Amino acid sequence: MEYGKLTKGGAFLCQMINAILLAGITILIIGVYYCVVKAGIPFQAPPLELQIQYAIHMGIGEILVRDGFLISICGGAARLVLRLVLKKSHKK
């Protein structure tokens, strides 16, 4: 999108949507990190302490992946809607 043809409010809205999309992707990547690196593959017969630690890290990772995915999808949808609205208003 071209920010030069937008008003201050429109440019602010574009930047805000881009920030939301970037935040969602960042949260998604952190969630994948928690699931893959922090939790990792559990041992075959781990002691209770390692089972608890694995469950905690896996739970955090799942929540972050879910929320990051939803934020990214919502940000992408908002960006698409904004682009369509700006395209229609630009044609008039």
N, C-alpha and C positions, 0 to 999 in steps of 0.2 A: 504494500500500500504506500502511496505517496503521501508523506506528511505535509508537503508544501502546499497542497491544495485543500487541506483540512483546516477547520477552525481550531482554536486552542482546546476546546472541549473534545472534539473528535480525535485530535492527536493524543490527548490524555487518555481517552478511552482505548485507543489502539495500543498504547504503551501498557496500560493496565492489563489488557487481555493477553498481551505477549508475556508480561510478568507472571500472570496466573499459569499460563501454559508452561513456562520455564520452571516455575515452582513445582508443578505437578510432575514434570519429567525428573526433576532433581529428587523429589520424594520417592518416586518410583525406583530410581537407581539406588538410593540409600536402602530401600526395602529389599531389593534384590541382593545387595551387599550383606544385609543382615541374614537373609535366608541362606545364601550360599557360603559366605566366608565366616561369619560369626557363629551361626548354628552348625553349618557343615553337615557332614554325614555322621550320624551317631555311631558310637562304638557298638559292637555286637552285644555285649553284656556290661553296660556302663554302671558305675556306682550311682547311688541315688542323687548325689550332688551334681554329677554331670547330666543326669536325666532332667533335673530341675533347670539347670543352666540352658540346656538345649531347648526345653519347652519355652522358656522365657524368650530366648533369642528368636526362635521360630515364630512365636506369637507376635513379637514386635515386628518382625519382617513381614508377616502376612498382613498385618494392619497397615503398615506403610505402603506395601505394594498395592493393596486395595484402594487406599485413599489417594495415592499418587496416580493410579490409573484413572480413577473417577475425576480427579481435578484436571488431568490432562485432557480427557474426553470432553469435559465441560468447557475448558478453555478453547479447545479446538473447535467445538460447535459454536461458541460465542464468536470466535474469529471468523468462521465461515458466514455466520449470520451478518456480522458487521460488514464483511466484504460484499455480500449481496446487497445489503442496504445502501452502502456507499456507491456501488455500481449503478443501482437504480436511481439514486439521487443525482449522480453525475451525468446520466443520460438526459435528465430533464433540463 
